């Protein structure tokens, strides 16, 4: 096989050719030579002529080759579907009105050694699409558009926050102490230091350190890792936005959330009024605010309260078919009743407010409701889109809470947090009133793109290894 070139000088992509010459008339010859490159998606030799479709990241353009003007016409006619080629020649519009490059010369840039076959006409097998994304992107043009939307969304999110004075930072992926969320971490070992490290389950505790250090508005967009289940809402590694604002509380973060999501919907979809799973979904602010208690009563028809006796909450859960584990306190019971009977029925968008303190170890106690904290989750189409607090800034209370978490961890609760003593030391230096917010970017893409499984918005989702793959 002839060695392929190290580079190819391209003057135009398909989209720029269509923008510049798309309006010329049928049979017109421009006299302008261009060079293009991409995959050959169609090759139809017809005697002394051959017509090919060249597709690049911007779109496609026809290649028009002929035995009387194309170098190595026979070689061009033998090209396989999927081959990467570069071609040079005049821009013309055929008599049938197809904008084309009349190929004078061409070069093979990469051979497609695996035949795509029917995969060019669309891959429908879910495992193939997720595992061989490089095939899916060519076979299903809507996949490419989805990930372009995701890229635009993340870029627009950064711009939106920066325009409001937020500073983007990067915090460690390896944590010496797992913290920032109730979740099971991945564990690894650093040989030189001879220490166990944990892939981060949240960026929260490091971002709060930066608030202590004087960053009054700070955010990070990055990968987060949780050694937990896989499902239509979960992937072991996912992308989170976390943002923290000094001198703010959870009501400020509600306003920030609804404004940001509405503006992002307008940016990438052109409207705040969309459709998801065939139902209308309106992101226009203001979103509804409702307490967990109110929503459980609306959807499950029962009254719950962390001040109720545990036995009464256990009985209520049992009557609703909610599984209960021994040792759960009233806060955990209320949360389980809500999650099993109410959350997935919330279409929203709605801010579910005022969570039990027992299940919110990093949130500030509610200023007027004993046993609760100032926490909300935005729920959209039954999906938990994020989580936000008035942040707990009192170092003494935070120390007590984390020590209680550590005891639960020692007793077998692998999702409970450990005591991060450096974080507590940072709080000892003083942290101002702060509002914090986390948004799951993968789930936000699902909602804005009307996609119903998280694997379809992650380029390379976590999958079980193939058996005998070659």
LODRENGU-377386 format. One record per residue (C-alpha): x, y, z. Coordinates in Angstrom, 3 decimals. Layout:
<recs>
        px        py        pz
         X         Y         Z
...
</recs>
This chain:
<recs>
        px        py        pz
     0.000     0.000     0.000
     1.262     3.456    -0.918
     2.264     5.570     2.071
    -0.308     8.204     2.942
     0.735    11.864     3.266
     1.628    13.484     6.583
    -0.683    16.441     5.942
    -3.094    17.816     3.396
    -3.674    21.469     2.570
    -7.425    22.103     2.482
    -8.794    25.421     1.197
   -12.513    24.907     1.933
   -14.863    22.708     3.891
   -18.233    21.575     2.531
   -20.226    24.246     4.347
   -18.081    27.132     3.107
   -18.364    25.885    -0.491
   -22.139    25.753    -0.222
   -22.262    29.181     1.375
   -20.071    30.741    -1.345
   -21.260    28.906    -4.450
   -24.601    27.310    -3.604
   -26.560    29.897    -5.611
   -24.766    29.443    -8.943
   -26.838    28.080   -11.783
   -26.973    24.524   -13.121
   -24.151    23.828   -15.571
   -22.092    26.784   -14.303
   -18.288    26.518   -14.104
   -16.628    28.887   -11.630
   -13.060    28.603   -12.871
   -11.956    28.410    -9.215
    -9.841    25.481    -8.029
   -10.288    24.335    -4.412
    -9.082    21.465    -2.265
   -11.362    19.527     0.065
   -10.965    16.545     2.385
   -13.143    14.101     4.296
   -14.674    10.619     4.197
   -16.034     9.153     0.978
   -19.605     8.269     1.882
   -20.789     7.317    -1.596
   -18.953     6.229    -4.756
   -20.947     5.521    -7.934
   -18.781     4.776   -10.992
   -20.793     5.057   -14.224
   -18.543     4.125   -17.099
   -16.121     6.984   -17.697
   -17.668     9.073   -14.893
   -17.849     8.624   -11.112
   -19.881    10.518    -8.524
   -18.869    10.534    -4.875
   -20.187    12.127    -1.693
   -17.436    13.631     0.452
   -18.461    14.336     4.019
   -16.506    16.431     6.524
   -17.408    17.832     9.920
   -19.372    20.693     8.324
   -21.492    18.732     5.838
   -21.081    17.085     2.437
   -20.183    17.990    -1.138
   -20.298    15.986    -4.359
   -17.113    14.871    -6.076
   -17.412    14.662    -9.867
   -14.650    12.577   -11.469
   -14.082    11.669   -15.095
   -11.672     9.471   -17.001
   -10.685    12.370   -19.272
    -9.739    14.857   -16.501
    -9.132    12.978   -13.220
    -5.689    11.615   -12.402
    -5.834     7.848   -11.744
    -9.544     7.695   -12.474
    -9.524     3.902   -12.166
    -8.077     4.170    -8.655
   -10.717     6.740    -7.724
   -13.456     4.413    -8.962
   -12.120     1.617    -6.739
   -12.147     3.663    -3.513
   -14.104     2.076    -0.674
   -16.862     3.638     1.350
   -15.313     5.211     4.417
   -11.932     5.984     2.874
   -10.540     9.399     3.830
    -9.413    11.300     0.758
    -8.263    14.735    -0.268
    -9.352    16.102    -3.641
    -8.545    19.171    -5.717
   -10.378    20.612    -8.675
   -12.776    23.223   -10.015
   -16.039    24.172    -8.291
   -18.911    23.509   -10.695
   -22.608    22.857   -10.627
   -23.648    19.868   -12.711
   -26.419    20.019   -15.285
   -28.635    18.339   -12.710
   -27.958    21.205   -10.290
   -25.595    19.473    -7.822
   -22.780    21.641    -6.447
   -19.583    19.658    -7.003
   -15.831    19.634    -7.082
   -14.715    18.391   -10.518
   -11.816    16.264    -9.341
    -8.533    16.933   -11.111
    -6.345    15.151    -8.546
    -6.932    13.183    -5.380
    -4.968    11.408    -2.671
    -5.853     8.651    -0.221
    -5.425    10.015     3.326
    -6.536     6.919     5.285
    -7.958     3.585     4.237
   -11.117     2.288     5.909
    -9.930    -1.264     6.570
   -13.143    -2.218     8.292
   -16.130    -2.099     5.995
   -18.958    -0.020     7.346
   -21.512    -1.738     5.100
   -25.058    -1.098     6.227
   -23.753     0.961     9.149
   -23.566     3.942     6.776
   -27.349     3.853     6.612
   -27.758     4.211    10.352
   -26.782     2.186    13.395
   -29.700     1.310    15.641
   -28.121    -1.208    18.015
   -27.706     0.605    21.325
   -24.551    -1.242    22.373
   -22.839    -0.595    19.043
   -23.766     3.082    19.114
   -22.411     3.554    22.630
   -19.349     1.330    22.282
   -18.301     2.349    18.766
   -19.101     6.042    18.904
   -16.715     6.625    16.007
   -19.136     4.613    13.839
   -22.268     6.140    15.353
   -21.050     9.668    14.583
   -20.840     8.879    10.872
   -23.831     6.587    10.585
   -26.254     8.814    12.513
   -25.834    12.528    11.729
   -28.159    13.420    14.620
   -25.524    12.034    17.029
   -22.977    14.568    15.790
   -25.551    17.356    16.182
   -26.315    16.229    19.737
   -22.684    16.449    20.803
   -22.245    19.778    19.050
   -25.224    20.994    21.099
   -23.534    19.701    24.238
   -20.333    21.553    23.367
   -22.232    24.794    22.721
   -24.105    24.365    25.996
   -20.949    24.007    28.086
   -19.335    26.961    26.339
   -22.425    29.100    26.851
   -22.580    28.079    30.527
   -19.003    29.236    31.068
   -19.689    32.540    29.349
   -22.911    33.060    31.307
   -21.170    32.587    34.652
   -18.108    34.627    33.719
   -20.324    37.493    32.551
   -21.742    37.577    36.103
   -18.369    37.738    37.787
   -17.740    34.037    38.460
   -14.164    32.775    38.169
   -13.502    29.323    36.731
   -10.981    27.158    38.606
    -9.650    23.609    38.611
    -9.498    21.564    41.789
    -7.929    18.141    42.411
    -9.386    14.969    40.923
    -7.455    12.872    43.462
    -8.720    13.471    47.003
    -6.997    12.222    50.150
   -10.379    12.145    51.896
   -13.679    11.344    50.120
   -16.164    14.126    50.725
   -18.650    16.596    49.332
   -21.478    14.112    48.791
   -22.977    10.897    50.107
   -21.512     8.473    47.566
   -19.124     5.550    47.242
   -15.749     6.591    45.795
   -13.311     4.860    43.490
   -10.064     4.105    45.313
    -6.556     4.130    43.890
    -3.006     4.082    45.262
    -0.128     6.501    44.744
     3.108     4.513    44.821
     5.596     7.281    45.593
     3.624     8.712    48.507
     2.354     5.227    49.458
    -1.134     6.585    50.166
    -4.641     5.730    49.132
    -6.379     8.383    47.062
    -9.999     8.717    45.950
   -11.372     9.927    42.661
   -13.485    12.914    43.564
   -17.187    12.420    44.162
   -17.718    16.194    44.255
   -15.699    19.386    43.925
   -17.570    21.050    46.800
   -15.091    21.046    49.649
   -12.220    22.452    47.570
   -14.406    25.171    46.073
   -15.509    26.177    49.567
   -11.843    26.426    50.549
   -11.504    28.967    47.738
   -14.411    30.991    49.112
   -12.549    31.071    52.419
    -9.515    32.212    50.409
   -11.398    35.183    48.982
   -12.912    33.946    45.716
   -16.393    35.400    46.198
   -17.840    33.822    43.031
   -16.210    30.615    41.853
   -17.165    27.662    39.663
   -15.801    24.471    38.176
   -17.051    22.296    35.323
   -15.458    18.884    35.501
   -15.651    15.141    35.648
   -16.898    13.551    38.857
   -16.737     9.854    39.751
   -19.021     7.666    41.863
   -18.617     3.920    42.234
   -22.316     3.237    41.979
   -24.955     1.865    39.634
   -25.504     2.394    35.927
   -28.931     3.342    34.608
   -30.805     5.794    32.436
   -29.926     8.599    34.904
   -26.502     7.404    36.126
   -23.030     6.831    34.739
   -20.050     6.183    37.066
   -18.267     9.227    35.626
   -20.269    12.305    34.765
   -19.872    16.049    34.356
   -20.906    18.540    37.007
   -21.057    22.271    37.330
   -20.513    23.465    40.877
   -20.756    27.179    41.663
   -20.416    29.079    44.952
   -21.347    32.665    45.707
   -20.391    34.511    48.874
   -23.022    36.615    50.697
   -25.819    34.536    49.089
   -28.245    31.880    50.300
   -30.328    29.171    48.647
   -32.973    31.612    47.439
   -30.274    33.431    45.457
   -29.166    30.108    43.981
   -32.742    29.365    42.886
   -32.804    32.628    40.956
   -29.399    31.905    39.457
   -30.441    28.369    38.438
   -33.685    29.261    36.694
   -32.154    32.266    34.923
   -29.111    30.321    33.734
   -31.042    27.279    32.495
   -33.602    29.477    30.710
   -30.858    31.470    28.989
   -29.026    28.282    28.006
   -32.232    26.828    26.542
   -32.652    29.982    24.474
   -29.013    29.816    23.395
   -28.899    26.198    22.201
   -32.565    25.543    21.348
   -33.904    29.000    20.562
   -36.687    28.865    23.150
   -37.491    28.109    26.783
   -40.586    26.184    25.667
   -39.525    22.715    24.604
   -40.824    19.150    24.511
   -39.522    16.136    26.422
   -40.832    12.617    25.913
   -43.742    14.082    23.975
   -44.818    16.419    26.782
   -44.378    20.191    26.896
   -41.608    21.489    29.142
   -41.347    25.196    29.902
   -38.132    26.549    31.435
   -39.394    30.135    31.561
   -38.740    31.690    35.010
   -39.968    31.803    37.659
   -40.096    28.098    38.447
   -42.385    26.782    41.122
   -41.040    26.636    44.699
   -42.567    23.942    46.938
   -41.472    22.147    50.090
   -40.864    18.422    50.182
   -43.726    18.090    52.651
   -46.168    19.869    50.322
   -45.225    17.771    47.331
   -45.488    14.448    49.174
   -48.962    15.408    50.356
   -49.953    16.398    46.808
   -48.665    13.245    45.124
   -48.815    10.521    47.801
   -51.749    11.872    49.783
   -49.966    11.612    53.144
   -48.518    14.102    55.576
   -44.897    13.669    56.620
   -42.714    15.673    58.980
   -39.355    15.017    60.605
   -40.992    15.881    63.937
   -43.296    12.838    63.648
   -42.456     9.669    65.642
   -40.272     7.217    63.735
   -42.853     4.451    64.218
   -45.508     6.557    62.508
   -43.204     7.322    59.565
   -42.272     3.641    59.267
   -45.958     2.730    59.183
   -46.645     5.371    56.526
   -43.741     4.117    54.403
   -44.951     0.526    54.701
   -48.467     1.500    53.615
   -46.968     3.214    50.564
   -44.789     0.225    49.673
   -41.557     2.020    50.518
   -38.799    -0.285    51.761
   -37.376     0.708    55.156
   -34.089    -0.282    56.774
   -33.522    -0.633    60.483
   -31.861     2.369    62.061
   -33.220     4.991    59.698
   -34.132     8.207    61.440
   -37.106    10.434    60.610
   -35.169    12.485    58.076
   -34.086     9.450    56.063
   -37.612     8.053    56.198
   -39.134    11.300    54.916
   -36.584    11.424    52.083
   -37.266     7.808    51.073
   -41.011     8.385    51.044
   -40.516    11.460    48.848
   -38.104     9.767    46.431
   -40.179     6.615    46.013
   -43.629     8.209    45.722
   -43.201    11.723    44.435
   -39.943    12.712    42.723
   -40.407    10.902    39.411
   -43.938    12.291    39.034
   -42.751    15.904    39.216
   -42.713    17.395    35.720
   -41.778    20.883    36.773
   -39.508    22.568    36.589
   -39.938    22.790    40.344
   -37.573    23.633    43.198
   -38.121    21.016    45.912
   -37.175    22.919    49.066
   -36.300    22.307    52.705
   -34.742    18.860    53.100
   -34.295    16.933    56.347
   -31.114    17.856    58.189
   -30.339    14.193    58.766
   -29.648    13.639    55.031
   -27.966    16.998    54.328
   -24.617    17.051    56.154
   -23.176    20.090    54.332
   -26.227    22.362    54.340
   -27.056    25.109    56.833
   -29.915    24.501    59.309
   -33.138    26.196    58.269
   -33.528    29.582    59.872
   -37.156    28.891    60.932
   -37.928    25.160    60.515
   -36.304    22.845    63.105
   -34.951    19.580    61.739
   -34.699    20.925    58.181
   -31.973    22.646    56.175
   -31.980    25.334    53.520
   -31.544    23.021    50.557
   -33.298    22.585    47.244
   -33.161    20.284    44.259
   -34.438    21.411    40.847
   -36.583    18.588    39.454
   -37.431    18.557    35.758
   -39.371    15.768    34.027
   -38.770    13.514    37.029
   -34.995    14.060    36.869
   -32.970    15.540    39.686
   -31.122    18.230    37.762
   -29.022    19.477    40.647
   -28.610    20.187    44.329
   -28.065    23.452    46.203
   -27.745    24.806    49.748
   -27.321    27.703    51.978
   -23.895    26.364    52.890
   -23.021    25.264    56.415
   -20.270    27.666    57.499
   -20.084    27.045    61.259
   -16.917    24.980    61.845
   -18.146    23.516    65.146
   -21.451    22.299    63.714
   -19.726    21.017    60.574
   -17.207    19.099    62.670
   -20.010    17.429    64.657
   -21.845    16.490    61.466
   -18.767    15.048    59.756
   -17.777    13.092    62.839
   -21.274    11.590    62.914
   -20.854    10.727    59.219
   -17.511     9.085    59.969
   -19.094     6.949    62.676
   -21.772     5.833    60.211
   -19.031     5.036    57.716
   -17.167     2.931    60.270
   -20.403     1.114    61.008
   -20.704     0.052    57.364
   -22.347     2.941    55.515
   -19.994     3.156    52.529
   -21.764     6.258    51.176
   -21.158     8.307    54.316
   -18.444    10.974    54.370
   -15.138    10.890    56.188
   -13.785    13.773    58.268
   -11.811    16.168    56.065
    -9.717    17.913    58.724
    -8.135    20.368    56.335
   -11.602    21.508    55.241
   -12.548    22.018    58.873
    -9.332    23.971    59.394
   -10.297    26.201    56.465
   -13.684    26.881    58.089
   -11.862    27.894    61.269
   -10.432    30.832    59.296
   -13.969    32.005    58.627
   -16.329    31.452    55.700
   -18.934    34.123    54.871
   -22.578    33.263    54.215
   -22.480    31.347    50.939
   -24.884    29.804    48.463
   -23.737    26.718    46.570
   -25.125    24.958    43.517
   -24.407    21.753    41.605
   -25.919    21.018    38.171
   -25.595    17.709    36.323
   -24.568    18.750    32.827
   -25.321    15.348    31.294
   -28.893    15.514    32.562
   -29.286    19.099    31.401
   -28.230    18.006    27.912
   -30.772    15.164    28.080
   -33.543    17.627    28.866
   -32.611    20.231    26.279
   -32.013    17.665    23.523
   -34.999    15.413    24.364
   -32.743    12.398    24.972
   -33.914     9.780    27.438
   -30.782     7.848    28.480
   -27.605     9.361    29.902
   -25.371     7.057    27.813
   -26.603     8.853    24.689
   -25.236    12.242    25.826
   -21.809    10.923    26.930
   -19.406    10.284    24.067
   -17.882     7.219    25.700
   -20.142     5.936    28.501
   -18.998     3.248    30.935
   -19.876    -0.206    29.571
   -19.189    -3.798    30.460
   -16.015    -4.922    28.640
   -16.540    -6.767    25.373
   -15.797   -10.483    25.276
   -13.427   -11.449    22.485
   -13.301    -8.005    20.885
   -10.678    -7.538    18.185
</recs>
